[in-house]
């Protein structure tokens, strides 16, 4: 499994709108993408930041998912968004 963490500072006053957009527009596209295994959306009101964590079956599914749809999150971003990929490390 591959986890992708996407993080961005969101324009002041748009954090609520961004979260609604993720829930109503972006997340359904994720769910429909082959190999998508779930994820979470986190927000920091104090810093006007959002983090989207998505989990994928493997690197190919993540790559296909990234090419499969155009999320359009850039319109909410105050600066460049950052993304990192992680592999799961079992702790139990």
N, C-alpha and C positions, 0 to 999 in steps of 0.2 A: 504494500500500500504506500502511496505517495500522498503527503499532505502539502498543500500550497497555502502559504500565508500571504495575503495581499493587504497592504497597509497604506493609508493615505490621510493627509490632513484635508479636511473638508471645509469648503468656504463657510465662513461664519454665517449662521442663520439657515444653513441648508442641511444640517445633520439629520433632522427629522425627515425631510424630503428624501434624502439619500437612503435612509433606512427603509422607507416605504417603497422606494424604487427597487431596492435589492429584493425585498419580500415579494413585490407584485410583478416585477418585470424580469429581473436577472435570475432569481432563484428558480423559477419554473424552467428556464433554459438550462440551468445546471442540472436539475432533476431529470430532464429529458436527454441529457448527453450520455452516451454509452460509457460505462465505467465509473460514473459518479457514485460515490458511496456516502455522501452526506457532508455536513459541515455546520459552521456557525457564523453568526455576525456579531461582532462586539463593537461597542461605541464608548468614547470618552467625551462626555459633555464639556468637561473642563478644558480639554485640549482640542476640541472639535476634530477628533480623529475617529477613523473607523478601521476595523480589521475584519477581513473576510477569510475564514479558514475553510478550505474545501478539501475533501479526501477523494482519492481516485484509486482505481484498482492497480494501476501501474503507470510508468512514465509515458507509454504510448497513449493511454486513455487521457492523461493530462494534456499531452500535446494536441491530440485530436479535439479535446474539449476546448482548448484555447483557440483553435482554428475554426471550430464549428459554429460559434456565434460571436457577434459583436455586442459586448455588454454596454458600451457607451458611458462608463463611469467617469470618464475624463472630465465631463462637464461639471462635475461636483468637486473636482480635486483642486486644491490650492497648492499647486506645485506638483512635482513628479511623484507618482505612486511608486511603491516598492513592492517587490514580490520575491519570495523565497520558497524553495521546495525542500521538503524534509522527508526522510524515511522514518517509519515507526520503529522505536526501540522498545521491545517488550520489557516491562518492569515486574511482571508477575509470572 
